[in-house]
């Protein structure tokens, strides 16, 4: 029943599209969707410093930082790319800003303490390619901000738990695609 109904709808919809002058996109002329121009992957995240040092606390606090950091990097980098460019980022290690200090007592064992002793760190590799597929720039970077609490990297009132880590990615992207 549903297949027959769909068959009857196809002809009027196509006719209406032709009358209105709407062209159907073809595969050859379709632009690459913006969200696929930046790819972010994680190399062995179970071995990230963050997971090895603080995995049990983060499980207790139900922390998911990989998904939000990936989405943030895609969102921020995509508008910076020129037409046809593609950026591939592989994050090889993460140490989020702050740390746990269980020696303060059991009530503090699951509270992340922000201190200059625990700066954010992200290690990554990247490859920027042009529309012809040629590599424009590639490399390996270790992003750190030792003065993250006093650098003014985040806006007052920002309560995002990943604000310092996202600011680290922002400072890397602010250099511009040709200076990554």
N, C-alpha and C positions, 0 to 999 in steps of 0.2 A: 504494500500500500504506500509506504513512505517513498520507495524508489520511483513509483509511478508519479507521485505528487512532485518529487524533485525534477523529474523529466519534463513535466508540464510547466514548471516554473523557469526552466533554463531559457527557453525560446523567448518569452516576454522580457526577461531581464536583459538578455543580449540585445534584443531589438531596442529596448529603451536606452541602453548604453550607446548603441550606434546612433540613434536619433539625437541624443544629447551631445554627441561628439566625444564621448569618453573612450579613450583608447585603452586597451588591455596591455599591461606591461609584458614585455617579452623578456626572456631570460638573457638575451644578448645585450639588451639595453638597460636592464635593471641595475641600479646603483647598489653597491654593497651596503647592506644595512649598517647604520652607524654603530650599533651595539656589537657588531662583529669585527670592527676595525681595531679594537683593543682586546687582546686576550691576556688573561692573568691566570697563571697556574702556580700550584704549590708543589715544590719538590720535597717529598717525604716529610709532610707536616708533623707526623708523630715524633720525629727527631728534632723538631724545632726547640731551641733553648727554652722558650716559653712553656712548651708542653713537658719537657724533661724536668724543669725546675718546679713548675707550679701546676702541673696537670691535675693533681688531686684537689687543690683549692678551686681551680676553675670549674672542675666537674661539680663541686659542691655549690658553687655560685651560678652554675648553668651558663657559663660564658661561651658565646660563639663569636669569635673575632675574625675567623677566616672569611666567612661570607660577607660581612659588612665591609671589611677592608678591600676585598675584591670588587664589590659593587662601587665603592667610593673611588677606587683607582680608575675603573672603567668610565665612570661618570665624569671625573675631572680631566682625564686624558683625551677622551673622544673629541671634544670641541677644539682641542689644540692641534689636531692633525689636519694637514692639508688634504684636499680631495685625492683619494686613491692611496693615501699613506696607511700603513698598518703598523701597530706597535704590539710586540709580543713581550710580556714580562713574566719571568719565572722567579718567584720568591723562594729563596733557599734557606732562610732562617729569620725568625722573628723573636724579639724580646720586647714585650709590651712595656710601656712606661709604668713605673711603680713596681713594688714587690711585696711579698708577704713576710711578716715578722712574727712567726708563731711563738717566739720566746717572750713576747709581751704578755702572753697568757692565752688560755683557750678561747676566750671571747674575741680575741684579735686574730686568731689563726686563719680566718677566712676574709679578712679585710685587707684590701690592697692599699699599701701605704705609698703615697707619692713623695719621693725624696730624690735629691740629686744623685744618691747612690745607685738609683735604678733608672738610668736614662733609657728611652726607647731606642731600639736598634732594628733595622730591617736590612737584610742582605738580599740582593737580587741580581739577576742578569736580564738584559733587555736586547731587543733587536727592532730597529725602526727601518721599515722598507718603503720604497716609493711605489707608485702605481705600476711601474714596470717590473716590480719584484726585486729590484736591486737594493742591496743593503746600503742605507744612508749612514747609519750609525749603530754600533752595538758595543756592549761592554758589560762590565761587572761593577756593581756599586755596593758600598757599605754605608748606609744612611744612619747617622747618629745625631743627637742633639743633647750634648752634655749639660747644657743650661736650659733645658726645656721648661722648667718651672718659672724662670725669670726672663725668658726670651720674648715674651709677648706673642708667642706663636698662636695662641688661641684667644678668642674673644671672651671678655668677662661674661659670666652667666652661661657659658657653654657647659652643659652637663653631660655631654656625650662621653661615655666611658672610654672611647677610643680617640678622643680629641687630640691628644699629643701624638699619637701614632699617625693619625690622618694628617696632622700638621707636618710631620716628617715627610710624608709622601708629597704634600703640597710644595714644600721647599724644594724638593727634587724636580717636580714638574715646572715650577716657576722659572727655572733656568731656560726653558724653551726646548723644543724638540731637537734642535741642532746642537744643544749644549748639555744634553743629558749626560 
